[in-house]
Amino acid sequence: MNELAFIDRLRKMDGVSGIGNDCAVFRPKAREDLLLKTDQLIEGVHFPKTMRPETIGERALARPLSDVAAAGGNPRCCLVALAVPRTQSERWILSFFRGLLSLGKKTGTVLVGGDLAQDDKVHCSVMVVGAVARGKALTRDGARPGDLLYVSGPLGKPWDQRIQPRLALGRKLSGKATACIDLSDGLSLDLHRLAKASGVAAQLDSIPIVRGATLERALHGGEDYELLFTLPPRAKPPTGTTRIGTMVRGRAGTVFFEGKKLAPRGYDHFE
């Protein structure tokens, strides 16, 4: 099957709209801010070669959707650039897109275009376009001393576990949370980033840990894709979230845990 045939097959799949043109056309609603996010998925880095193609496709879309959730937005559409080895079967490629489109259907994310190419291993880049009410996007830089720190779920998940973007929670936090970030690279590193962007320090009190995981994994392992956010002291936190600390005055980005400074040792591609 050549590229034109693949595009024709994709055009007929549920959750696809307008592909086959030089550019996708997207018309946002009035009084909305656009959210733009791109994420890469690389064989051997973000998933093992033995992972099912449907799961890889779902994961490729779930990662940028988690960032849209952290901004408090709604996903609208996505662009997918996929490169596969020449030996990869047609069935594998179509299964990849079925997995991606299944999550797209659940989250209201329509595939509107992209690119297909060949490489020596599977490499995928997904760009998601989302939207949020004008001026209501959650960012990392709004936390203040005294704000309480929460997380949306237990940490320390296996790195290849299915990702469930916290889109509904992100929408609830829009206009309420003072800062928010998704936990993809590890609590210690992502909290450092949030605190540094906000110009404050953070005091961790306790950490909810997935059964069977270690404290080390929960602090530094990454790939949890939960939301880490701050609320003013008197704000009521959403059901199911857990308070884990407080934002405090101090050197921007410093995180304290168990009476000591916690080094930001999460995942870094360039370490």
C-alpha positions as CSV (number, residue, x, y, z in Angstrom):
1,M,0.0,0.0,0.0
2,N,1.5,3.4,-1.0
3,E,1.1,6.7,0.8
4,L,-1.9,7.8,-1.3
5,A,-3.6,4.5,-0.5
6,F,-2.9,5.0,3.2
7,I,-4.3,8.5,3.2
8,D,-7.4,7.2,1.4
9,R,-7.9,4.5,4.1
10,L,-7.4,7.1,6.9
11,R,-9.9,9.4,5.3
12,K,-12.6,6.8,5.7
13,M,-11.9,6.1,9.4
14,D,-14.0,7.6,12.2
15,G,-12.5,10.7,13.8
16,V,-10.7,12.0,10.7
17,S,-11.7,15.2,9.0
18,G,-10.3,17.2,6.0
19,I,-7.0,15.3,5.5
20,G,-5.4,15.2,2.1
21,N,-5.1,19.0,1.6
22,D,-1.9,21.0,1.8
23,C,-3.0,22.5,5.1
24,A,-5.6,21.8,7.7
25,V,-8.2,24.5,8.3
26,F,-9.3,25.1,11.8
27,R,-11.7,27.8,12.8
28,P,-11.7,28.5,16.6
29,K,-14.8,29.8,18.4
30,A,-15.1,33.4,19.5
31,R,-13.7,34.4,22.9
32,E,-11.3,31.5,23.0
33,D,-7.5,31.2,23.4
34,L,-5.8,28.5,21.3
35,L,-3.6,25.9,23.0
36,L,-0.8,24.4,20.8
37,K,1.2,21.4,21.9
38,T,3.5,19.0,20.1
39,D,5.0,15.8,21.6
40,Q,7.3,13.1,20.2
41,L,7.1,9.4,20.7
42,I,10.3,7.4,19.8
43,E,10.8,3.7,19.7
44,G,13.1,2.6,22.5
45,V,12.8,5.9,24.4
46,H,9.0,6.3,25.0
47,F,7.9,2.7,24.3
48,P,9.3,-0.8,23.7
49,K,9.4,-2.3,20.3
50,T,7.1,-5.1,21.5
51,M,4.2,-2.7,22.5
52,R,1.0,-3.2,20.6
53,P,0.5,-0.7,17.8
54,E,-2.9,0.3,19.1
55,T,-1.4,1.1,22.5
56,I,1.5,3.1,20.9
57,G,-1.0,5.2,18.8
58,E,-3.1,5.9,21.9
59,R,0.0,6.9,23.9
60,A,1.1,9.2,21.1
61,L,-2.0,11.3,21.4
62,A,-2.4,10.9,25.2
63,R,0.9,12.6,26.0
64,P,0.1,16.0,24.4
65,L,-3.5,15.7,25.6
66,S,-2.1,15.7,29.2
67,D,-0.5,19.1,28.5
68,V,-3.8,20.4,27.2
69,A,-5.4,19.2,30.5
70,A,-2.7,21.0,32.5
71,A,-3.8,24.2,30.7
72,G,-7.4,23.6,31.6
73,G,-8.4,23.4,28.0
74,N,-10.5,21.3,25.6
75,P,-8.7,19.5,22.7
76,R,-10.1,20.3,19.2
77,C,-7.9,18.6,16.6
78,C,-4.5,17.0,16.0
79,L,-1.8,16.6,13.3
80,V,0.2,13.3,13.3
81,A,3.6,12.8,11.6
82,L,4.5,9.1,11.6
83,A,7.7,7.5,10.4
84,V,8.1,3.7,10.3
85,P,10.6,1.2,8.9
86,R,10.1,0.0,5.4
87,T,9.5,-3.5,6.8
88,Q,6.6,-2.3,9.0
89,S,3.3,-3.9,7.9
90,E,0.2,-2.1,6.6
91,R,-1.7,-3.8,9.4
92,W,0.6,-2.3,12.0
93,I,0.2,1.3,10.7
94,L,-3.6,1.1,10.5
95,S,-3.7,-0.4,14.0
96,F,-1.6,2.5,15.2
97,F,-4.1,5.0,13.9
98,R,-7.1,3.0,15.3
99,G,-5.6,3.3,18.7
100,L,-4.9,7.0,18.3
101,L,-8.4,7.7,16.8
102,S,-10.1,5.7,19.6
103,L,-8.7,8.1,22.2
104,G,-9.4,11.0,19.8
105,K,-13.1,10.0,19.7
106,K,-13.3,9.8,23.5
107,T,-11.7,13.2,24.0
108,G,-13.2,15.1,21.0
109,T,-9.9,15.3,19.2
110,V,-10.2,15.1,15.4
111,L,-7.3,14.0,13.2
112,V,-7.1,16.7,10.5
113,G,-3.7,16.0,8.8
114,G,-0.1,15.1,9.2
115,D,2.7,13.3,7.3
116,L,3.9,9.8,6.6
117,A,7.5,8.8,6.1
118,Q,10.1,6.0,6.5
119,D,12.9,5.8,9.1
120,D,15.0,3.0,10.6
121,K,12.6,2.9,13.6
122,V,9.2,4.1,14.6
123,H,9.0,7.8,15.3
124,C,5.9,9.8,15.8
125,S,5.2,13.5,16.5
126,V,1.7,14.6,17.4
127,M,0.5,18.2,17.5
128,V,-2.7,19.0,19.4
129,V,-4.7,22.2,19.0
130,G,-6.9,22.9,22.0
131,A,-8.9,25.9,23.2
132,V,-9.8,27.5,26.5
133,A,-11.9,30.5,27.5
134,R,-10.0,33.7,26.8
135,G,-7.7,34.5,29.7
136,K,-8.5,31.3,31.6
137,A,-5.6,29.1,30.6
138,L,-3.7,27.5,33.5
139,T,0.0,28.2,33.6
140,R,3.0,27.4,35.8
141,D,3.7,30.9,37.0
142,G,0.8,31.9,39.3
143,A,1.6,30.1,42.5
144,R,2.1,32.3,45.6
145,P,3.4,31.7,49.1
146,G,0.7,30.1,51.2
147,D,-1.0,28.3,48.2
148,L,-1.6,24.7,48.9
149,L,-0.1,22.0,46.6
150,Y,-2.2,19.1,45.2
151,V,-1.8,16.1,42.9
152,S,-4.6,14.4,41.0
153,G,-3.5,10.8,41.8
154,P,-0.9,8.4,43.3
155,L,2.6,8.5,41.8
156,G,5.2,6.0,40.8
157,K,3.3,4.3,38.0
158,P,5.0,1.8,35.6
159,W,6.4,3.8,32.7
160,D,4.5,1.8,30.1
161,Q,1.1,2.1,31.8
162,R,-1.8,3.5,29.8
163,I,-2.0,7.3,30.1
164,Q,-5.4,8.9,31.0
165,P,-5.2,12.6,30.4
166,R,-6.9,14.5,33.2
167,L,-9.0,16.7,30.9
168,A,-12.1,16.9,33.0
169,L,-10.1,17.9,36.1
170,G,-8.2,20.5,34.1
171,R,-11.4,22.1,33.1
172,K,-12.6,22.2,36.7
173,L,-9.3,23.9,37.7
174,S,-9.6,26.6,35.1
175,G,-10.1,29.9,36.8
176,K,-9.5,28.4,40.2
177,A,-6.0,26.9,40.3
178,T,-3.1,29.5,40.6
179,A,-0.7,27.2,38.8
180,C,-0.7,23.8,37.1
181,I,1.7,21.4,35.4
182,D,1.4,17.8,34.2
183,L,3.7,15.2,35.8
184,S,5.5,13.7,32.9
185,D,9.2,14.0,34.0
186,G,8.9,13.3,37.7
187,L,7.5,15.1,40.8
188,S,10.9,16.5,41.9
189,L,11.7,18.0,38.5
190,D,8.2,19.2,37.5
191,L,7.6,20.8,40.9
192,H,10.9,22.5,40.7
193,R,9.8,23.9,37.3
194,L,6.5,25.1,38.6
195,A,8.0,26.7,41.7
196,K,10.8,28.4,39.7
197,A,8.3,29.8,37.1
198,S,6.2,31.2,40.0
199,G,9.2,32.6,41.8
200,V,8.6,30.7,45.0
201,A,9.8,27.5,46.9
202,A,7.8,24.4,47.8
203,Q,7.4,22.3,50.9
204,L,6.4,18.7,50.3
205,D,4.7,17.0,53.3
206,S,3.5,13.6,52.0
207,I,3.3,11.8,48.7
208,P,0.6,9.3,47.6
209,I,2.4,6.3,46.1
210,V,1.1,3.6,43.8
211,R,0.9,0.2,45.4
212,G,4.2,-1.6,44.8
213,A,6.2,1.5,43.9
214,T,9.1,3.0,45.8
215,L,9.4,6.5,47.2
216,E,12.3,7.0,44.8
217,R,10.1,6.1,41.8
218,A,7.3,8.4,43.0
219,L,9.7,11.3,43.4
220,H,11.9,11.0,40.4
221,G,10.6,8.4,38.0
222,G,8.2,10.3,35.7
223,E,5.6,9.1,33.3
224,D,2.7,9.6,35.8
225,Y,0.7,12.1,33.8
226,E,-1.2,13.3,36.8
227,L,-1.8,17.0,37.3
228,L,0.2,18.9,39.9
229,F,-1.6,22.2,40.9
230,T,-1.9,24.9,43.5
231,L,-5.0,26.5,45.1
232,P,-5.5,29.4,47.4
233,P,-5.7,28.2,51.1
234,R,-9.5,28.6,51.3
235,A,-10.3,27.0,48.0
236,K,-12.1,23.7,48.0
237,P,-10.0,21.1,46.1
238,P,-11.7,18.8,43.6
239,T,-12.9,15.4,44.8
240,G,-10.2,12.7,44.4
241,T,-7.2,15.0,44.6
242,T,-4.6,14.9,47.4
243,R,-2.9,17.7,49.2
244,I,0.9,17.1,49.3
245,G,2.4,20.4,50.4
246,T,2.5,24.1,50.5
247,M,4.2,26.9,48.4
248,V,6.5,28.9,50.6
249,R,8.8,31.9,50.4
250,G,12.4,31.1,49.4
251,R,14.7,30.8,46.5
252,A,12.7,30.2,43.3
253,G,12.5,26.5,42.4
254,T,13.7,25.1,45.7
255,V,11.8,22.1,47.0
256,F,12.0,20.9,50.6
257,F,11.1,17.3,51.7
258,E,11.8,15.7,55.0
259,G,13.8,18.6,56.3
260,K,16.2,18.7,53.3
261,K,16.4,20.2,49.8
262,L,15.1,17.8,47.2
263,A,17.2,17.7,44.0
264,P,15.3,17.9,40.7
265,R,16.2,14.5,39.4
266,G,13.4,13.6,37.0
267,Y,13.8,12.5,33.4
268,D,15.9,14.7,31.1
269,H,16.6,13.7,27.5
270,F,19.9,15.6,27.5
271,E,21.3,14.2,30.8
